[in-house]
Amino acid sequence: MLNGHGDDIYKSNINVKANFSTNVWYDAETDILRSVLTNLLDKIFHYPEPAAESFVHEVARIHNLQPQNVLAGNGATELFYLIAHAFEGCKTILPTPSFAEYEDACTLYHHQQVFVPLKDFESQSGDLMFICNPNNPNGHIWDREEIEHILQQYPEMTLVVDESFIDFAPTAQPCEPLLADYPNLLIVHSMTKNYAIPGLRLGYLLGHATLIERIRRFTHPWSVNALAIELGKFLLRNGKYLLPDTERLLKRKAHFVQTLDEIPGFTSLESGTSFFLVHTLHDTRVLKQQLLKNFGILIRDASNFRGLNEHYFRVNTLSEEKNNMLINALKSMPIPDL
């Protein structure tokens, strides 16, 4: 899906005053990131490490693993495509709604895809399964016991747990403690959302050495650029204070949701993280354009998530000022005729 994600700000010539369409941490210490990157600029005059080896070693150290348990990627999305390639043609279980790139990657590599609604979810057997914890777009939290049950129930199925948004959900439990006991587990981490560096593209994969080697065969050299490698190492060593302040963020989200729910025609859906879905009587494809044109506000039209339709959009919690901008804009929208 080259088009259709949130943060399609690049497609508009309108000045976007408030971007609710992306789940990236909005209040990162960008001055620190700029300063570090400025000091790294000379790195662009040389080829990066072919497989981001020094970054891989740092990831292994942080997670108390060996380098053979780690694979670096040009963002989490490259890793999803590498996994799909390594399991080409297999039967894959995909809960819905969830991140569309799982389906796109599996379609590219001719998987037999089985879609299972998250509502009243019951796991099924397959060769591969993707889950997102917390889930994009609805913020659903998977209990670690629930994940472990799937691993136990289907030991021949590889379970991919995408933890790209786990730093935005304090009740979500990381799955790293399960790696020692379950060789059928893969865990994907993105560093672009929690550290607000989506333009650099950086992520990594954790798993049993045999699984990692199976996927590594489909990589190509220099997929991670030199700046991403060096900044990634800096963030792993020093970046804890740059992560989202989830306690403050979720308190703001609670007020945001309460105020939004008071607007006729709009209802928020329960979420365990800072982003959440909104059901509306409006056609969100039209609503998105109206908000952008009239107010400079960008939301994520969620109609292209499998299992949703044109009456859902996703928003991320921003500053109180920007949240109020969206609230006031939605209040001005006439309720559609039913």
C-alpha positions as CSV (number, residue, x, y, z in Angstrom):
1,M,0.0,0.0,0.0
2,L,2.2,2.8,-1.3
3,N,-0.7,5.2,-0.6
4,G,-3.5,5.2,1.9
5,H,-1.6,5.5,5.3
6,G,-2.0,8.3,7.7
7,D,0.4,11.3,7.5
8,D,-0.2,11.9,3.8
9,I,0.7,15.5,4.4
10,Y,3.1,15.3,1.5
11,K,0.1,15.1,-0.9
12,S,-1.4,18.5,0.1
13,N,-0.3,22.0,-0.6
14,I,-2.4,23.2,2.3
15,N,-0.7,24.4,5.5
16,V,-1.4,21.7,8.0
17,K,-1.8,23.2,11.4
18,A,-2.7,20.0,13.3
19,N,-1.8,16.6,12.1
20,F,-3.9,13.9,13.9
21,S,-3.3,11.3,11.2
22,T,0.0,9.9,12.4
23,N,0.7,7.9,15.5
24,V,4.2,9.3,15.9
25,W,5.1,10.9,19.2
26,Y,4.3,14.6,18.6
27,D,6.2,16.2,21.5
28,A,9.7,14.7,21.0
29,E,12.8,16.7,22.0
30,T,13.6,17.5,18.4
31,D,16.4,19.9,19.3
32,I,18.4,17.0,20.8
33,L,17.8,14.9,17.7
34,R,18.9,17.7,15.4
35,S,22.0,18.2,17.4
36,V,23.0,14.5,17.3
37,L,22.2,14.3,13.6
38,T,24.3,17.4,12.9
39,N,27.3,15.8,14.5
40,L,26.8,12.7,12.4
41,L,26.5,14.3,9.0
42,D,30.0,13.2,7.9
43,K,28.7,9.6,8.0
44,I,26.9,10.2,4.7
45,F,30.2,10.4,2.8
46,H,30.8,6.7,3.4
47,Y,28.8,3.5,2.9
48,P,26.9,2.3,5.9
49,E,27.6,-1.1,7.5
50,P,26.0,-3.7,5.1
51,A,23.7,-5.2,7.8
52,A,23.9,-2.4,10.4
53,E,26.1,-4.7,12.5
54,S,27.0,-2.2,15.2
55,F,23.3,-1.3,15.7
56,V,22.4,-5.0,15.8
57,H,25.0,-5.6,18.5
58,E,23.6,-2.7,20.5
59,V,20.0,-4.0,20.2
60,A,21.2,-7.5,21.3
61,R,22.9,-5.9,24.4
62,I,19.9,-3.9,25.4
63,H,17.6,-7.0,25.2
64,N,20.1,-9.5,26.7
65,L,20.2,-11.5,23.4
66,Q,22.9,-12.5,20.9
67,P,23.4,-10.7,17.6
68,Q,22.1,-13.8,15.8
69,N,18.7,-13.1,17.5
70,V,18.4,-9.7,15.9
71,L,17.8,-8.3,12.4
72,A,17.8,-4.6,11.5
73,G,15.4,-3.1,9.1
74,N,14.6,0.0,7.1
75,G,11.7,0.7,9.4
76,A,9.3,-2.0,10.7
77,T,7.6,-2.2,7.3
78,E,10.6,-3.6,5.6
79,L,10.7,-6.4,8.2
80,F,7.1,-7.3,7.5
81,Y,7.9,-7.7,3.8
82,L,11.0,-9.7,4.6
83,I,9.0,-12.1,6.8
84,A,6.3,-12.4,4.2
85,H,9.0,-13.2,1.6
86,A,10.6,-15.9,3.9
87,F,7.2,-17.5,4.3
88,E,6.1,-17.2,0.7
89,G,2.9,-19.1,-0.2
90,C,2.1,-20.1,3.3
91,K,-1.3,-19.9,5.2
92,T,-1.3,-16.7,7.2
93,I,-3.8,-15.6,9.9
94,L,-4.5,-11.8,10.0
95,P,-6.8,-10.3,12.7
96,T,-8.9,-7.4,11.5
97,P,-8.9,-4.5,11.6
98,S,-5.1,-4.1,11.8
99,F,-2.2,-2.6,9.9
100,A,-2.7,-3.0,6.2
101,E,0.9,-3.7,5.4
102,Y,0.7,-7.2,6.8
103,E,-1.9,-8.0,4.2
104,D,-0.1,-6.1,1.4
105,A,3.1,-8.0,2.1
106,C,1.4,-11.3,2.2
107,T,-0.5,-10.6,-1.0
108,L,2.8,-9.7,-2.7
109,Y,4.2,-13.1,-1.7
110,H,1.1,-15.2,-2.5
111,H,0.0,-16.2,1.0
112,Q,-3.3,-17.9,1.7
113,Q,-4.8,-15.2,4.0
114,V,-7.4,-16.0,6.6
115,F,-9.0,-12.9,8.2
116,V,-10.3,-13.2,11.7
117,P,-12.2,-10.3,13.4
118,L,-10.6,-8.9,16.5
119,K,-14.1,-8.7,18.1
120,D,-14.7,-12.1,19.8
121,F,-11.3,-13.2,18.5
122,E,-10.5,-16.9,18.3
123,S,-7.1,-18.0,17.0
124,Q,-6.8,-20.4,14.1
125,S,-4.0,-22.7,12.9
126,G,-1.7,-21.6,10.1
127,D,1.9,-21.3,9.2
128,L,2.2,-17.6,10.1
129,M,0.2,-15.0,12.1
130,F,0.6,-11.3,12.5
131,I,-0.7,-9.3,15.5
132,C,-0.1,-5.7,16.5
133,N,0.2,-4.9,20.2
134,P,-1.2,-2.4,20.9
135,N,-3.2,-2.7,17.7
136,N,-3.3,-0.2,14.9
137,P,-5.9,1.4,14.3
138,N,-8.1,0.7,17.4
139,G,-5.5,0.6,20.3
140,H,-6.6,-2.9,21.4
141,I,-4.2,-4.4,23.9
142,W,-3.3,-8.1,23.7
143,D,-2.6,-9.7,27.1
144,R,0.7,-11.5,27.2
145,E,-1.1,-14.6,28.5
146,E,-3.3,-14.5,25.4
147,I,-0.2,-14.3,23.2
148,E,1.5,-17.1,25.1
149,H,-1.7,-19.3,24.7
150,I,-1.4,-18.8,20.9
151,L,2.2,-19.8,20.9
152,Q,1.4,-22.9,23.0
153,Q,-1.7,-23.9,21.0
154,Y,0.1,-23.7,17.6
155,P,3.8,-24.5,18.1
156,E,4.2,-25.1,14.4
157,M,2.9,-21.6,13.5
158,T,5.2,-18.6,13.6
159,L,3.6,-15.7,15.5
160,V,4.8,-12.2,14.6
161,V,4.1,-9.6,17.4
162,D,4.4,-6.0,16.2
163,E,5.2,-3.9,19.2
164,S,5.7,-0.6,17.2
165,F,3.3,1.3,19.6
166,I,4.1,-0.4,22.9
167,D,5.7,2.7,24.3
168,F,2.3,4.5,24.0
169,A,0.4,1.9,26.1
170,P,1.6,1.5,29.7
171,T,-0.7,-1.5,30.2
172,A,0.7,-3.5,27.3
173,Q,3.2,-6.1,28.3
174,P,6.3,-6.6,26.0
175,C,6.8,-10.2,24.8
176,E,10.5,-10.4,25.1
177,P,10.3,-12.7,28.2
178,L,8.6,-15.3,26.0
179,L,11.5,-15.5,23.5
180,A,13.5,-18.0,25.6
181,D,10.6,-20.5,25.7
182,Y,9.0,-20.1,22.2
183,P,11.2,-20.5,19.1
184,N,8.0,-19.7,17.0
185,L,7.9,-16.1,18.2
186,L,9.1,-13.0,16.3
187,I,8.9,-9.5,17.8
188,V,9.1,-6.4,15.6
189,H,10.1,-3.1,17.1
190,S,9.9,0.3,15.3
191,M,12.0,3.2,16.5
192,T,10.3,5.7,14.3
193,K,7.1,6.2,16.2
194,N,8.3,6.4,19.8
195,Y,11.4,8.6,19.0
196,A,9.7,10.6,16.3
197,I,12.1,9.8,13.5
198,P,9.8,8.4,10.8
199,G,11.8,10.0,8.0
200,L,14.9,8.0,8.9
201,R,13.3,4.6,8.8
202,L,14.6,2.3,11.5
203,G,13.4,-0.9,13.2
204,Y,14.5,-4.3,14.3
205,L,13.3,-7.9,14.6
206,L,13.9,-10.3,17.6
207,G,13.6,-14.0,17.4
208,H,15.2,-17.5,17.6
209,A,18.4,-17.6,15.6
210,T,17.0,-20.2,13.2
211,L,14.0,-18.0,12.3
212,I,16.1,-14.9,12.0
213,E,18.5,-16.6,9.7
214,R,15.6,-17.8,7.5
215,I,14.5,-14.2,7.1
216,R,18.0,-12.8,6.8
217,R,18.5,-14.7,3.5
218,F,16.1,-12.3,1.8
219,T,17.8,-9.0,2.9
220,H,20.0,-6.9,0.8
221,P,23.0,-4.9,1.8
222,W,22.9,-1.3,3.1
223,S,19.1,-1.2,3.6
224,V,19.7,0.9,6.8
225,N,21.4,4.2,6.2
226,A,24.4,5.5,8.2
227,L,22.6,8.2,10.0
228,A,19.8,5.8,11.1
229,I,22.4,3.3,12.4
230,E,24.3,5.9,14.5
231,L,21.2,7.7,15.8
232,G,19.6,4.3,16.6
233,K,22.6,3.4,18.8
234,F,22.5,6.8,20.5
235,L,18.8,6.3,21.3
236,L,19.2,2.8,22.6
237,R,21.9,4.1,25.0
238,N,20.5,7.5,25.9
239,G,17.0,7.8,24.7
240,K,14.8,6.7,27.6
241,Y,14.1,10.3,28.5
242,L,13.0,11.0,24.9
243,L,10.2,8.4,25.0
244,P,6.5,9.5,25.3
245,D,5.3,10.6,28.7
246,T,2.4,8.2,28.5
247,E,0.9,9.1,31.9
248,R,0.5,12.7,30.9
249,L,-0.5,11.8,27.3
250,L,-3.3,9.4,28.4
251,K,-4.7,11.8,30.9
252,R,-5.0,14.3,28.0
253,K,-6.5,11.6,25.8
254,A,-9.2,10.9,28.4
255,H,-10.3,14.6,28.4
256,F,-10.1,14.7,24.6
257,V,-12.3,11.6,24.3
258,Q,-14.8,12.9,26.8
259,T,-15.2,16.2,25.0
260,L,-15.4,14.6,21.5
261,D,-18.1,12.2,22.7
262,E,-20.3,15.2,23.6
263,I,-20.4,16.2,19.9
264,P,-23.6,14.9,18.1
265,G,-22.6,12.4,15.4
266,F,-19.2,11.4,16.8
267,T,-18.4,8.5,19.1
268,S,-15.0,7.4,20.2
269,L,-14.1,3.7,20.5
270,E,-12.2,2.3,23.5
271,S,-8.5,2.2,23.1
272,G,-5.5,1.4,25.4
273,T,-3.2,3.9,23.8
274,S,-3.0,7.6,22.8
275,F,-4.6,7.0,19.4
276,F,-8.2,5.8,18.9
277,L,-10.9,5.3,16.3
278,V,-14.0,7.5,16.0
279,H,-17.3,6.4,14.5
280,T,-19.2,9.1,12.8
281,L,-22.4,9.6,10.8
282,H,-20.3,11.6,8.3
283,D,-18.5,10.0,5.3
284,T,-15.0,10.3,6.6
285,R,-13.5,10.6,3.1
286,V,-15.5,13.9,2.7
287,L,-14.9,14.9,6.3
288,K,-11.2,14.6,5.9
289,Q,-11.1,16.9,3.0
290,Q,-13.4,19.5,4.7
291,L,-11.2,19.5,7.8
292,L,-8.1,19.9,5.8
293,K,-9.5,22.6,3.5
294,N,-11.4,24.7,6.0
295,F,-9.3,24.3,9.2
296,G,-5.8,22.9,8.2
297,I,-6.5,19.8,10.2
298,L,-5.5,16.3,9.0
299,I,-7.2,13.1,10.3
300,R,-6.7,9.5,9.3
301,D,-9.6,8.3,7.1
302,A,-9.9,4.7,8.3
303,S,-12.2,3.4,5.6
304,N,-9.3,1.4,4.0
305,F,-8.7,-0.8,7.0
306,R,-10.3,-4.2,6.4
307,G,-13.2,-4.5,8.7
308,L,-14.0,-0.8,8.8
309,N,-15.9,1.5,6.5
310,E,-16.3,5.1,5.5
311,H,-17.8,6.0,8.9
312,Y,-14.5,5.6,10.8
313,F,-11.5,7.8,11.3
314,R,-8.5,7.6,13.6
315,V,-6.9,10.4,15.5
316,N,-3.9,10.7,17.7
317,T,-3.8,12.7,20.9
318,L,-1.8,16.0,20.5
319,S,-1.4,19.1,22.6
320,E,-4.5,20.5,24.4
321,E,-4.5,23.4,22.0
322,K,-4.5,21.2,18.9
323,N,-7.0,18.8,20.4
324,N,-9.4,21.8,21.0
325,M,-8.9,22.8,17.3
326,L,-10.3,19.5,16.2
327,I,-13.1,19.6,18.7
328,N,-14.2,23.0,17.6
329,A,-14.0,22.1,13.9
330,L,-16.1,19.0,14.5
331,K,-18.7,21.0,16.4
332,S,-19.1,23.2,13.3
333,M,-20.0,20.2,11.1
334,P,-23.7,19.8,10.4
335,I,-25.1,16.4,11.3
336,P,-25.7,14.5,8.0
337,D,-29.3,13.5,7.1
338,L,-30.0,9.9,7.9
